[in-house]
Amino acid sequence: MSSVDDPGARGARAPERPRAAERTSETRAAAREPERPRTFVEDEAGRRPFMRGIMVHSLLARGVPFDDAVSVANTVRERMRGRAVVSRGELAAEVRGLLGDRGGPDEARVRRGSGGILVTGGGRRLPFSKGILSQSLLAAAIDPNDAFDVAREIERGLLERGVREVDRRELRRLAYEALRRQIGPQIASRYLVWRRYQEPEKPVILLLGGPTGAGKTALALEVAHRLGIQRVLSTDSIRQVMRIMLSPELVPAIHASSYDAHKDVPRGASAGDPVIEGFLRQAATVSVGVKAMMDRAVAENSSMILDGVSIVPGLVDLDAYAESAHVIFLVVANLSPESFRSRFSARAQGAIGRPPHRYLENLDAILKIQDHFLELADRHHIPIVDNDQFDRSVLSIVRHVTETLRKKSPADVQDLL
């Protein structure tokens, strides 16, 4: 569960990389190619360069699927190539012609003549989107289907009242009222709590520690999506950078997996279990990089989710961030050995084109490390997520995050609206 399969990539071999000399030749050829003239988009406000990325972002905000948005933007760019100036109306007509029935809920509503709704606030005016609103409602720890139903009810109400513009704060109030009415007051207040932390005075840093194969990364990505957190990082990435910088002779622990790092522990160096000793030595080294990532999040005031086997209770000094960040620590585990075994088997079957990992061969060591995680979590009062069902675990983590923040900074509902 810590990786996502790409169905389109199964059974396919990665394209062979060009040799260094070929890459250099291609780079030089590209450098000699004359730069094509830019196309400018003209409207009442003046002219600005046509940018594919801006068009993709705009289409996504209207509810157009990502692949369709990229395809349309690429096609429009090719059709406009060679033209010095194009009007915004021409550009919109090209987009409408290409999208057809794929225009997303906002585009379809405009074509039906019921008028588009704009969301205003912060000096911006953006099209209302059920997709964007329902995504923000996921912070209340509700099922995605329920979130979409609430967003659809809000849209229907706005259209029935003939609303053409709605302030962002008013939309927040409507969402709160709809959640309270359809699901319950506690769920509705969770939504408001997280909306408060979208522009925080200090960042929210969610740490997900746990053994190999517990499903930390998959959970981190889904929780980030539901909370709208843009920065997600794994300690595997930190360890890989450290491997490049530090040789095996200098720091052997980081050049092994967590479950076989004990092989580099000198005999007699510890009276304890060598598997745990090797794991902790590796985690202590990587935790230096963990602290660096947390410090950067604080410096940039940017919320972040960090997951990995090297995030160990007791190795991260949470007290050091008490004044500068909202740090929330959870341990992810899988308390069923049989579930662990089936998950590793699934990984092995889906590992085409990737080097095989010896998870099943080292299951006993992994379970031993998990037991140590559970002991440390109990000792340091860190909550444990038993990741036996993915969707339930996601809801549990989101709920824990919002409830923890509510307890840290209690506020009246009216103050948050």
Secondary structure, DSSP 4 states (H G I P E B T S, - for coil): --S---GGGTTPPPPPPPPHHHHHHHHHHHHHSPPPPPPEEEETTEEEE--HHHHHHHHHHTT--HHHHHHHHHHHHHHHTT-SEEEHHHHHHHHHHHHGGGSHHHHHHHHTTS---EEEETTEEEE--HHHHHHHHGGG---HHHHHHHHHHHHHHHHHTT--EEEHHHHHHHHHHHHHHHT-HHHHHHHHHHHHTTS-SS-EEEEEE--TTS-HHHHHHHHHHHHT--EEEEHHHHHHHHHHHS-TTT-GGGGS-TTTGGGGSPTTS-SS-HHHHHHHHHHHHHHHHHHHHHHHHHHHT--EEEEETT--TTTS-GGGGTTT-EEEEEEEE---HHHHHHHHHHHHHT-TTS----TGGGHHHHHHHHHHHHHHHHHTT--EEETTSHHHHHHHHHHHHHHHHHHHS---HHHH-
